[in-house]
Amino acid sequence: MSTAYIPFKTGANEKWNLTIDCLEMPAPNAWTDLYVYKGYWNEGTSYKCVSEDLYPIVSQIESSDYRVKANSTFTETFGESTPQSYTLFFIFPPSGLGTFHIKLNQVE
């Protein structure tokens, strides 16, 4: 399986809305699992990694309990009263990668 990731940070008392629109998947019933790490992780290459890269933090990665399928949208708000760091991991199916549109907008 292939894994890609998006690290991002929020400031104190900031709320950020992350929206991921899945435009296309390689197979009709394919999906991508999403996982969240509460920390800034950028140990891969070009925002891609292999499972061995994640061993040091694997116990701290949480499932978002969400599967992104074609023509679906994932939305979650991130941020707290103190500065935070997050990394969102995409676990792609063996059938290949999907096409996504990702937006991170500050909530007022």
C-alpha positions in Angstrom: 0.0 0.0 0.0 1.0 3.6 -0.6 0.9 6.3 2.0 0.9 10.0 1.6 0.7 12.7 4.2 -0.1 16.4 4.9 1.6 18.0 7.9 0.1 21.4 9.1 0.1 23.6 12.2 -2.4 25.8 13.9 -1.8 28.9 16.1 -3.2 29.5 19.6 -7.0 30.0 19.6 -7.2 29.3 15.8 -9.6 26.9 14.2 -8.9 25.5 10.8 -11.3 23.6 8.6 -9.8 20.9 6.5 -11.8 19.7 3.5 -10.8 16.8 1.3 -12.9 16.2 -1.8 -12.3 12.9 -3.5 -12.7 13.5 -7.3 -11.7 10.1 -8.6 -10.6 6.6 -7.3 -8.8 4.0 -9.4 -11.5 1.4 -9.0 -15.3 1.8 -8.6 -15.4 0.5 -5.0 -12.0 1.7 -3.9 -11.4 4.0 -0.9 -8.7 5.8 1.0 -8.4 5.5 4.8 -7.5 8.6 6.7 -5.4 8.7 9.9 -4.4 11.6 12.1 -1.2 12.1 14.1 -1.2 14.9 16.7 2.2 16.1 15.8 4.2 17.5 12.9 5.7 14.6 11.0 7.7 15.1 7.8 10.1 12.2 7.6 9.1 10.9 4.2 10.1 12.0 0.7 7.8 14.4 -1.3 5.0 13.8 1.2 5.1 10.0 0.6 6.3 7.3 2.9 6.4 3.6 3.6 5.1 1.8 6.6 8.7 1.4 8.1 9.0 5.2 8.2 6.0 5.3 10.6 7.1 2.7 13.2 8.4 5.3 15.7 5.0 7.1 15.9 2.6 4.3 14.9 1.2 4.0 18.4 0.2 7.7 18.3 -1.6 7.6 15.0 -5.3 7.6 15.3 -7.9 6.4 12.8 -10.3 9.1 11.7 -12.9 6.3 11.2 -13.5 7.8 7.7 -13.0 6.3 4.3 -12.8 8.7 1.4 -14.5 7.3 -1.7 -15.1 8.8 -5.1 -17.4 11.8 -5.0 -17.2 12.1 -1.2 -16.0 14.8 1.1 -14.1 14.6 4.4 -14.3 17.7 6.7 -12.9 18.2 10.1 -12.0 21.3 12.2 -8.6 21.4 13.9 -7.2 23.8 16.5 -7.2 24.4 20.2 -6.3 27.2 22.7 -2.6 26.4 22.3 -0.6 26.0 19.1 -1.0 22.5 17.6 0.6 20.4 15.0 -1.1 17.7 13.0 -0.3 15.2 10.2 -3.0 13.6 8.2 -2.1 10.3 6.5 -3.7 8.8 3.4 -3.5 5.0 3.1 -4.2 4.2 -0.5 -5.7 0.9 -1.7 -3.5 -1.6 -3.7 -5.5 -0.6 -6.8 -3.8 2.8 -7.0 -4.0 6.4 -6.0 -7.0 8.7 -6.2 -7.4 12.3 -7.2 -8.2 14.8 -4.4 -8.8 18.5 -3.9 -7.6 19.6 -0.4 -8.4 22.9 1.3 -7.4 24.3 4.6 -9.3 27.4 5.6 -9.3 29.4 8.8 -12.6 29.4 10.6 -13.6 32.9 11.9 
